[in-house]
Amino acid sequence: MTTLEYDRAYIWHPYASLNNPPPVREVASASGVNLTLANGKTLIDAVSSWWCVAHGHNHPAIVEAIRRQSEKLCHVMFGGFTHEPAVELAQKLAAIAPAGLNRVFFADSGSISVEVACKMAVQYHVALGHPERNRIVALKGGYHGDTSLCMAISDPDGMHTLFKGIMTQQFFAEKPSCGFGSDWDPTDIASLTKVLEEHDGEIAAVICEPVFQAANAMNFYNPAYLAEMRALCDAHGVLLIFDEIAAGFYRTGPLWAHQWTNRLCSDATGMSRPLCPDETGVGCLCPDIMTVGKALTGGHITLAATLASEKVAETISNGRPSAFMHGPTYMANPLACAAACASLDLFAQTDYAANVAKIEHAFAAGLLPLKGLPNVTDVRVLGAAAVIEVERLPARHDIERVIDKHGVWLRPFGNFIYAMPPLISNGETIAKITMALADLALSKPGPAPTDGDFHE
Ligand code: PLP
């Protein structure tokens, strides 16, 4: 059996069937924006391998950091031990996190960091003597991961409905509909306001993907929503969790997506709450807890983190039990921490905000004119993310044809043809991706979607 034959027969791929699997390509190596396949062809990775390969594949500085660390210590349990890469990474994260979010829990994937964030919120309220505050409010259209609590706070009508039976019931506000760049519509926050009022006293935290609901709705929404959300959480004594796993690390423009709120001012938006006028402060609208992952290691090795404020950490630590009750085997893996330190150095040394602005400009120029063409229902661009919403995706063989023709790897899902390329992408790369996106969007619509087609 060849590698591909064995793979096809025995190995599950994400959101895929084993008896009718979609095609997979064998990758032999990768460098920069390119994947080199076993058959010698190359593909531009226009989805940054699910949005994590920010600095490009196999970045020499990150590879070298992993190699150097591997000579000293590949792994040690974090219960009872610590090590330099973990401490260095905690310090580096604290330096760029929203003010005060300097208490760090290292998780081994984005989903786990979200589970940890929600558990922190619940344990915080237990410590305050309110164990009945044990529900999470999330937004429809959101996605926070595939583990059971993450499924329970992701879009309730989305890809996880099959598993409703094992999910605990959480509460949902309507998907934010006031778009990024539109005038703020105060009625957009009404649904969240209602949920918080109706369930006052039952809620531990509100969670959202700031500004960019990615894997489910591909929705860019108005940052004013976040400021209203912060004020509501304060009014109800509820913690606020920002899941920056997809949108963080410059994907939407600023380092953190929630920093878009820094650029608002209440006069201009007609908002009921004053917004931070401070353009220079880092994340002056702060969540209580924030999750980061994906681009944290530049997409070289799995690692995520949950960052908490002193208030959250102190309250949990002063409660009973004072221990925070979570501890994965691979917590703070030294190789992953070393990779993340090197990745954060690259973020610090590189003007990604400038390159992301160029990417945004090029995507907007190339793709916004597609609006209104047959089968295209909307085109949205923000930062290094471009989304073409279509009535129906092309047939699978047409998607494969476009990928091969342009040498651009795309993974459309649901009604979305999109790109989220590495942040290092230059004009030539973005031009090729733009051509491939347009070609795909204008291809003949395929049959009605089946199961797996809806999943990212
Ligand atoms: N949160 C958000 C916003 C995500 O986009 C994702 C993954 O796409 C996750 C959490 C889950 O991360 P992971 O796949 O690393 O578990």
Residues whose N, C-alpha, C, O or C-beta is under 5 A from the ligand:
A	BS01	PLP	S109 G110 S111 I112 Y143 H144 G145 E209 A214 A215 D243 I245 A246
